Amino acid sequence: MPNPVNGTGTTFNLPNFAGDLFTASPTRTPFLSMIGGLSGGRRTENDRFPTGQLYEFPDAAQPGISESASETAPTATALVREQKYNVTQIFHETISLTYAKLANRGKLSGLNTSGATANPTSELDWQIARRLEKIARDVEYTFLNGVYQEATAANVANKTRGMIALCGGTGGTTINATPSGGTAQPISIAMLKELFRAMADAGAPFGNMVLFCGSEQKQRITTLYENQVGYNTPATRTVGGMNIQRIETDFFEMGVAYDPFMPNDTILIADVSACAPVFQDVPGKGTLFLEDLAKVGASERKQLYGEIGLDHGPAFLHGTITGLAVTA
């Protein structure tokens, strides 16, 4: 596969070809799509934004208050709140194409058959569309795998916290399938039930639950459930195979989604109703915008810019299993 061009696109490093356009790179972003995409979500005017306030009740107990004791009011108590927050981070792309490259739209390289035309017909429009897809891919990866970092100076980058780090942090629910010093264990129904129970015990209300996983765990999950009674009886005699897309548990029902940006040794169960992208508006420009860059010569130069973070809600709403066995 050709390597991306670093710098300005020219007639020679971005040749025109005829033929349909394909990419083997994943472009599906299921988590981002489910929580609002690049056009939904929330707005903020502060790169730090709240993801919720947490408070705890004392352990439930049976009071033992006598009639005599009730004549005196008990000692006052109050519940304390703690605010949790995340940050937006910068997503920034530049497109630069020489005038000569744009003018040479009829110059074809490679196999050149009579009557062929260049595809795409507009190099600039195509490059802009692909950069938007790149940003969506980067946002999807970040929202799942991002590790929190807060800027402390202008030369330090904000990095938004992703779902996997959230579940593995304070107050999160996670199971490590690789015991200390041991061998990674394959996903099992017992392991999934352990996670469901741990999430219930942590207080998850179970809204709109979706399990996200990579290709290997998706196939392993289908294998776990395909031999249940009734699953091995096809609806017709012309269709074979299984694709487990929903799972019923003791506590909730959830969808199962293949996500190419999930690590193959990890599954995530997320309450997507509690998640949303957060966009920081640049006054007069918008949240994810395209604008011209200053002319420095005979080239068309544009930039895409946006500041985006993840509102993931409280950690106890979600859960992960990490360190799962994968095929070597």
Phi and psi in degrees as a GROMACS rama.xvg file:
@    title "Ramachandran Plot"
@    xaxis  label "Phi"
@    yaxis  label "Psi"
@TYPE xy
-67.4261  145.97  PRO-2
-81.9428  147.469  ASN-3
-61.6299  152.186  PRO-4
-83.1194  130.656  VAL-5
-98.238  117.571  ASN-6
108.733  -155.99  GLY-7
-78.6363  138.124  THR-8
-80.4434  132.431  GLY-9
-125.516  176.339  THR-10
-58.7478  -28.608  THR-11
-96.059  -32.368  PHE-12
-95.3096  -7.29945  ASN-13
-129.409  66.751  LEU-14
-65.9582  153.41  PRO-15
-87.5034  140.745  ASN-16
-132.341  157.898  PHE-17
-95.6579  155.207  ALA-18
120.557  161.811  GLY-19
-68.8109  153.43  ASP-20
-101.359  132.825  LEU-21
-138.779  153.905  PHE-22
-138.196  141.198  THR-23
-88.2063  -8.09391  ALA-24
-72.6224  136.422  SER-25
-65.7265  135.08  PRO-26
-119.212  -6.0018  THR-27
-75.2918  134.354  ARG-28
-128.598  73.5212  THR-29
-62.6846  -41.0244  PRO-30
-64.1408  -48.7323  PHE-31
-60.1417  -42.2035  LEU-32
-62.8117  -39.9665  SER-33
-69.6419  -26.3955  MET-34
-102.396  7.39672  ILE-35
132.759  -16.0122  GLY-36
69.9536  -166.183  GLY-37
-85.6175  1.90066  LEU-38
-120.384  -0.873032  SER-39
-110.953  -155.511  GLY-40
86.2757  -158.175  GLY-41
-111.21  167.82  ARG-42
-118.736  151.136  ARG-43
-143.336  154.073  THR-44
-113.569  13.4072  GLU-45
-136.983  132.249  ASN-46
-66.5178  -16.9602  ASP-47
-101.105  127.936  ARG-48
-134.588  147.064  PHE-49
-74.1675  142.299  PRO-50
-107.513  4.13459  THR-51
140.084  167.344  GLY-52
-115.463  136.002  GLN-53
-109.563  143.711  LEU-54
-145.689  156.423  TYR-55
-127.03  139.448  GLU-56
-85.778  151.975  PHE-57
-64.6728  161.971  PRO-58
-56.5045  140.003  ASP-59
-64.1957  139.03  ALA-60
-152.408  157.553  ALA-61
-86.0356  118.435  GLN-62
-65.9322  151.137  PRO-63
-127.52  71.3722  GLY-64
-107.827  117.971  ILE-65
-79.8284  166.807  SER-66
-60.273  -40.9993  GLU-67
-64.7155  -43.4329  SER-68
-64.3596  -29.7521  ALA-69
-69.5194  -12.5043  SER-70
-70.6525  -18.5727  GLU-71
-113.572  127.776  THR-72
-62.7314  141.15  ALA-73
-69.287  168.577  PRO-74
-61.9415  136.041  THR-75
-67.1827  144.184  ALA-76
-132.948  163.034  THR-77
-149.383  146.08  ALA-78
-89.3618  135.54  LEU-79
-98.5933  137.241  VAL-80
-102.096  147.841  ARG-81
-130.204  127.869  GLU-82
-88.5421  136.878  GLN-83
-112.132  149.223  LYS-84
-149.435  165.703  TYR-85
-133.687  -178.379  ASN-86
-129.604  154.154  VAL-87
-83.4652  157.236  THR-88
-136.392  162.599  GLN-89
-86.1129  133.432  ILE-90
-118.513  124.375  PHE-91
-145.928  125.154  HIS-92
-133.886  146.795  GLU-93
-122.461  137.62  THR-94
-117.559  127.616  ILE-95
-137.13  119.638  SER-96
-130.897  132.298  LEU-97
-69.1688  153.984  THR-98
-59.988  -36.898  TYR-99
-62.3247  -41.626  ALA-100
-61.0344  -45.7274  LYS-101
-66.0366  -34.4635  LEU-102
-72.8843  -28.5826  ALA-103
-86.5593  39.899  ASN-104
-69.5755  -16.7996  ARG-105
-98.7596  2.04603  GLY-106
-90.4531  114.31  LYS-107
-105.097  143.271  LEU-108
-111.666  174.656  SER-109
70.834  -152.853  GLY-110
-67.0048  120.284  LEU-111
-123.348  98.3102  ASN-112
-95.7337  146.902  THR-113
-53.1392  130.933  SER-114
88.6201  -4.44657  GLY-115
-72.1295  149.715  ALA-116
-127.058  156.278  THR-117
-67.701  141.793  ALA-118
-130.712  115.672  ASN-119
-81.4146  163.006  PRO-120
-79.2862  -27.8212  THR-121
-120.219  108.191  SER-122
-62.437  -40.9775  GLU-123
-64.7702  -49.1666  LEU-124
-61.0683  -39.5642  ASP-125
-66.2486  -43.717  TRP-126
-64.7555  -38.0511  GLN-127
-64.4594  -45.359  ILE-128
-62.0301  -39.8721  ALA-129
-69.1208  -33.2294  ARG-130
-67.7748  -35.7144  ARG-131
-63.453  -40.2929  LEU-132
-64.7259  -38.6475  GLU-133
-62.1333  -42.7471  LYS-134
-62.6701  -42.7081  ILE-135
-60.8511  -41.494  ALA-136
-62.055  -44.8161  ARG-137
-65.5747  -37.6723  ASP-138
-65.8396  -45.3334  VAL-139
-58.1727  -48.1151  GLU-140
-60.0783  -43.8988  TYR-141
-66.4456  -43.8437  THR-142
-63.7758  -25.7226  PHE-143
-91.9901  -45.4418  LEU-144
-109.643  -2.43788  ASN-145
-62.2394  141.915  GLY-146
-110.568  129.001  VAL-147
-65.5113  134.173  TYR-148
-148.266  130.823  GLN-149
-105.367  130.231  GLU-150
-63.3975  133.625  ALA-151
-114.883  -4.9148  THR-152
-160.158  168.711  ALA-153
-63.9353  -24.014  ALA-154
-98.0638  14.1332  ASN-155
-114.494  130.095  VAL-156
-85.0019  137.332  ALA-157
-68.9729  140.532  ASN-158
-134.546  123.631  LYS-159
-75.9154  147.556  THR-160
-77.6932  132.374  ARG-161
-95.1262  174.247  GLY-162
-66.9766  -39.3801  MET-163
-67.0736  -44.1235  ILE-164
-64.9895  -37.3064  ALA-165
-58.5643  -49.0603  LEU-166
-67.0999  -29.2729  CYS-167
-86.5003  -2.77701  GLY-168
-96.4854  -166.118  GLY-169
-59.6637  127.876  THR-170
81.1682  -0.769228  GLY-171
-86.7746  166.411  GLY-172
-116.932  115.013  THR-173
-147.977  151.252  THR-174
-123.328  131.636  ILE-175
-96.3658  115.355  ASN-176
-79.8109  -2.12021  ALA-177
-111.811  100.949  THR-178
-59.0122  152.578  PRO-179
-54.4872  118.996  SER-180
73.765  7.20964  GLY-181
-107.591  -164.607  GLY-182
-104.327  140.069  THR-183
-59.4129  133.222  ALA-184
-96.6608  144.802  GLN-185
-72.3857  155.019  PRO-186
-62.8792  143.28  ILE-187
-143.214  162.098  SER-188
-61.9992  -38.2461  ILE-189
-62.2288  -39.1709  ALA-190
-68.575  -40.7874  MET-191
-62.955  -42.7658  LEU-192
-62.623  -36.6265  LYS-193
-61.5469  -41.8598  GLU-194
-67.2673  -43.9269  LEU-195
-57.3626  -44.2126  PHE-196
-66.1752  -41.8126  ARG-197
-63.7343  -38.3657  ALA-198
-66.5086  -41.5731  MET-199
-62.6621  -44.1464  ALA-200
-66.8817  -27.0129  ASP-201
-76.9553  -12.5744  ALA-202
105.355  10.5915  GLY-203
-61.3395  128.99  ALA-204
-81.8202  -11.0054  PRO-205
59.9436  79.2149  PHE-206
-84.6546  -110.396  GLY-207
-98.8266  92.14  ASN-208
-91.6641  135.133  MET-209
-137.569  133.802  VAL-210
-94.2589  123.981  LEU-211
-108.548  136.637  PHE-212
-156.276  160.933  CYS-213
-80.611  -174.212  GLY-214
-62.7586  -43.211  SER-215
-68.6216  -46.6241  GLU-216
-67.7621  -29.5575  GLN-217
-62.0883  -45.142  LYS-218
-67.4146  -38.2458  GLN-219
-65.9472  -36.9988  ARG-220
-66.4791  -41.6063  ILE-221
-60.8874  -41.1114  THR-222
-62.7788  -36.3839  THR-223
-60.5119  -37.8348  LEU-224
-106.271  -8.56587  TYR-225
-71.0301  -17.3275  GLU-226
-97.2893  8.05932  ASN-227
-64.1128  155.095  GLN-228
-55.219  128.022  VAL-229
92.9626  -24.4615  GLY-230
-71.3675  -28.5386  TYR-231
-91.0449  12.2812  ASN-232
-109.687  104.46  THR-233
-68.8957  153.601  PRO-234
-67.5405  -30.5052  ALA-235
-133.364  172.614  THR-236
-90.9543  5.33737  ARG-237
-114.087  1.75309  THR-238
-124.675  131.79  VAL-239
-126.644  166.237  GLY-240
94.5107  167.771  GLY-241
-134.884  151.097  MET-242
-145.828  93.5606  ASN-243
-72.0176  114.636  ILE-244
-113.382  -14.308  GLN-245
-142.325  144.516  ARG-246
-129.991  132.04  ILE-247
-96.4859  128.783  GLU-248
-119.955  177.53  THR-249
-65.5444  -21.2083  ASP-250
-115.934  -23.3933  PHE-251
-165.916  165.616  PHE-252
-108.676  140.124  GLU-253
-139.398  152.697  MET-254
-83.1613  162.211  GLY-255
-124.083  121.914  VAL-256
-125.716  129.164  ALA-257
-76.4978  127.107  TYR-258
-128.356  114.819  ASP-259
-66.0445  -9.96496  PRO-260
-100.935  3.72705  PHE-261
-81.596  138.984  MET-262
-59.8946  140.884  PRO-263
-70.0885  -14.0245  ASN-264
-99.9105  16.8606  ASP-265
-137.709  143.035  THR-266
-120.695  148.384  ILE-267
-122.545  131.174  LEU-268
-111.845  113.629  ILE-269
-119.652  141.835  ALA-270
-87.5864  94.1746  ASP-271
-69.0526  -17.9467  VAL-272
-68.7231  -17.8431  SER-273
-98.8182  2.26593  ALA-274
-112.584  148.395  CYS-275
-161.439  144.824  ALA-276
-72.2618  147.835  PRO-277
-120.66  126.473  VAL-278
-113.235  135.052  PHE-279
-101.818  116.529  GLN-280
-75.037  136.636  ASP-281
-97.5209  116.509  VAL-282
-51.1322  130.287  PRO-283
81.4555  -3.40814  GLY-284
-125.222  -39.586  LYS-285
117.65  -160.746  GLY-286
-105.849  -41.7039  THR-287
-134.435  102.364  LEU-288
-129.871  157.072  PHE-289
-110.247  132.552  LEU-290
-146.534  157.579  GLU-291
-73.4365  143.978  ASP-292
-97.2698  160.465  LEU-293
-59.9684  140.374  ALA-294
-72.0165  131.066  LYS-295
-122.875  3.42536  VAL-296
166.966  -157.842  GLY-297
-87.1259  67.6787  ALA-298
-150.016  154.317  SER-299
-96.4051  118.519  GLU-300
-124.901  126.346  ARG-301
-136.313  158.841  LYS-302
-132.413  146.639  GLN-303
-108.722  132.069  LEU-304
-142.083  137.816  TYR-305
-160.248  150.953  GLY-306
-117.581  114.959  GLU-307
-133.959  139.691  ILE-308
-137.554  175.026  GLY-309
-112.379  121.655  LEU-310
-90.833  106.19  ASP-311
-102.2  -1.39223  HIS-312
69.393  -173.56  GLY-313
-66.8154  149.129  PRO-314
-63.4316  -31.344  ALA-315
-71.0563  -7.37313  PHE-316
-75.538  -19.1682  LEU-317
-124.515  175.85  HIS-318
-159.469  156.46  GLY-319
-138.297  156.026  THR-320
-120.777  124.808  ILE-321
-118.159  167.044  THR-322
68.7102  27.4281  GLY-323
-72.634  152.361  LEU-324
-64.9903  137.619  ALA-325
-130.643  160.071  VAL-326
-68.7194  133.334  THR-327
